[in-house]
């Protein structure tokens, strides 16, 4: 019996900077329209990774934790019409909170990359083809990251990312 699910792999990040670089590398392979769910405890590295995705995607402004606004929309510089949505559901307590930011429409009528921190607060809303990244703090700034999906097409994206980032 395999230790991991068939459509997943793990890696270790040794610093916040390395976590951010991993996010930037993943962004190189993300399609124009997708959902990336970032799960982990407070301080586990989700926002550092999201910042890296923003850098790799080409966001005009640095991604910051949108905890108080729950949703931030980012554009490329120059603006090509592409969108990156950074969603932080830490403060979401019920479906009405998710509805108030238009999360259902954002996912169902998606026109960009949607990064969701704290996706477990909207678990029934996350599509099956989402790329999931689980962050587990181990010691200091060291983190175990597990990349997974339930989709064959998203798995191909993760395989390309893994090959580019780790050579395997």
C-alpha positions as CSV (number, residue, x, y, z in Angstrom):
1,X,0.0,0.0,0.0
2,X,1.5,3.4,-1.0
3,X,2.1,5.9,1.7
4,X,0.8,8.8,-0.4
5,X,-2.3,9.0,-2.6
6,X,-1.5,8.2,-6.2
7,X,-1.8,11.8,-7.3
8,X,0.4,13.4,-4.7
9,X,4.0,14.0,-3.7
10,X,5.8,15.6,-0.8
11,X,8.8,17.9,-0.5
12,X,10.6,19.8,2.3
13,X,11.1,23.6,2.4
14,X,13.9,24.7,4.6
15,X,13.1,28.4,4.8
16,X,10.4,31.0,4.0
17,X,12.4,32.1,1.0
18,X,12.5,28.5,-0.4
19,X,8.7,28.2,0.2
20,X,8.2,31.4,-1.8
21,X,10.5,30.1,-4.6
22,X,8.4,26.9,-4.7
23,X,5.3,29.0,-5.2
24,X,7.0,31.0,-8.0
25,X,8.0,27.8,-9.7
26,X,4.5,26.3,-9.5
27,X,3.1,29.5,-11.0
28,X,5.1,28.9,-14.2
29,X,2.9,25.9,-14.9
30,X,-0.5,27.1,-13.8
31,X,-3.1,27.4,-16.6
32,X,-4.9,30.7,-17.0
33,X,-7.9,29.4,-15.1
34,X,-7.5,27.1,-12.1
35,X,-8.0,26.8,-8.3
36,X,-5.1,26.3,-5.9
37,X,-6.0,25.4,-2.3
38,X,-3.4,26.2,0.4
39,X,-4.1,24.4,3.6
40,X,-2.2,24.5,6.9
41,X,-2.1,26.0,10.4
42,X,-1.4,29.6,11.2
43,X,2.2,30.4,10.3
44,X,2.7,27.3,8.2
45,X,3.8,29.2,5.1
46,X,0.7,29.6,3.0
47,X,1.1,33.3,2.5
48,X,4.8,33.0,1.7
49,X,3.9,30.4,-0.9
50,X,1.1,32.6,-2.3
51,X,3.5,35.5,-2.6
52,X,5.8,33.3,-4.6
53,X,2.9,32.3,-6.9
54,X,2.2,36.1,-7.4
55,X,5.9,36.7,-8.3
56,X,6.0,33.7,-10.7
57,X,2.6,34.6,-12.2
58,X,3.8,38.2,-12.8
59,X,1.5,40.1,-10.4
60,X,2.0,43.9,-10.5
61,X,1.8,44.1,-6.7
62,X,3.1,41.8,-4.0
63,X,0.5,39.5,-2.6
64,X,-0.2,40.1,1.0
65,X,-2.4,38.3,3.4
66,X,-6.0,39.3,2.6
67,X,-7.3,38.2,6.0
68,X,-9.3,41.4,6.7
69,X,-10.7,41.8,3.2
70,X,-10.9,38.0,2.5
71,X,-10.4,38.6,-1.3
72,X,-7.8,40.5,-3.3
73,X,-7.7,40.7,-7.1
74,X,-4.3,41.0,-8.8
75,X,-3.3,42.0,-12.3
76,X,-0.2,41.6,-14.4
77,X,2.0,44.6,-15.3
78,X,1.3,45.5,-18.1
79,X,-2.4,44.5,-17.6
80,X,-3.1,41.7,-20.1
81,X,-6.6,40.9,-18.7
82,X,-5.3,37.9,-16.7
83,X,-6.5,37.8,-13.1
84,X,-5.1,36.2,-10.0
85,X,-7.5,36.1,-7.0
86,X,-6.0,35.7,-3.5
87,X,-8.7,34.5,-1.1
88,X,-8.2,34.1,2.7
89,X,-11.0,32.3,4.5
90,X,-9.5,32.4,8.0
91,X,-12.3,34.7,9.2
92,X,-15.1,32.8,7.3
93,X,-17.5,31.3,9.8
94,X,-20.5,30.3,7.7
95,X,-21.6,29.9,4.1
96,X,-23.0,33.5,4.2
97,X,-19.4,34.8,4.6
98,X,-18.4,32.8,1.5
99,X,-21.4,34.1,-0.4
100,X,-20.7,37.7,0.7
101,X,-17.3,37.7,-1.2
102,X,-18.8,36.0,-4.2
103,X,-16.7,32.8,-3.7
104,X,-19.2,30.5,-5.5
105,X,-19.3,32.8,-8.6
106,X,-15.5,33.2,-8.4
107,X,-15.0,29.4,-8.6
108,X,-17.9,28.6,-11.0
109,X,-17.4,31.4,-13.4
110,X,-13.6,31.5,-12.9
111,X,-11.6,33.7,-15.2
112,X,-8.2,33.4,-13.6
113,X,-6.0,31.8,-11.0
114,X,-7.8,31.5,-7.6
115,X,-5.5,30.9,-4.6
116,X,-7.5,30.0,-1.5
117,X,-6.0,29.9,2.0
118,X,-8.0,28.0,4.6
119,X,-10.0,26.0,1.9
120,X,-11.3,23.7,4.6
121,X,-13.7,26.5,5.5
122,X,-15.3,26.0,2.0
123,X,-14.5,22.3,1.4
124,X,-17.7,21.6,-0.5
125,X,-17.0,24.5,-2.8
126,X,-13.5,23.5,-3.9
127,X,-13.6,21.8,-7.4
128,X,-12.2,18.3,-7.8
129,X,-9.6,19.6,-10.3
130,X,-8.0,22.0,-7.8
131,X,-4.3,21.8,-7.0
132,X,-4.0,21.3,-3.3
133,X,-0.9,22.2,-1.2
134,X,-0.8,21.1,2.4
135,X,1.7,22.9,4.7
136,X,3.0,21.2,7.9
137,X,5.5,23.1,10.1
138,X,8.2,20.8,11.5
139,X,11.0,22.8,13.2
140,X,11.9,26.5,12.9
141,X,11.1,27.6,9.3
142,X,11.2,24.0,8.0
143,X,8.0,22.9,6.3
144,X,6.7,19.7,4.8
145,X,4.6,20.4,1.7
146,X,2.3,17.9,0.1
147,X,1.1,18.6,-3.4
148,X,-2.0,16.7,-4.5
149,X,-5.1,16.7,-6.8
150,X,-8.0,14.5,-7.8
151,X,-7.6,15.4,-11.5
152,X,-5.5,13.8,-14.2
153,X,-5.0,17.2,-15.9
154,X,-4.0,18.9,-12.7
155,X,-1.7,16.0,-12.0
156,X,0.1,16.7,-15.3
157,X,0.7,20.2,-14.1
158,X,2.1,19.0,-10.8
159,X,4.4,16.5,-12.6
160,X,5.8,19.3,-14.8
161,X,6.3,21.5,-11.7
162,X,8.0,18.6,-9.8
163,X,10.4,17.9,-12.7
164,X,11.4,21.6,-13.0
165,X,11.7,22.1,-9.3
166,X,13.3,18.9,-8.2
167,X,14.5,17.2,-11.4
168,X,12.4,14.1,-10.9
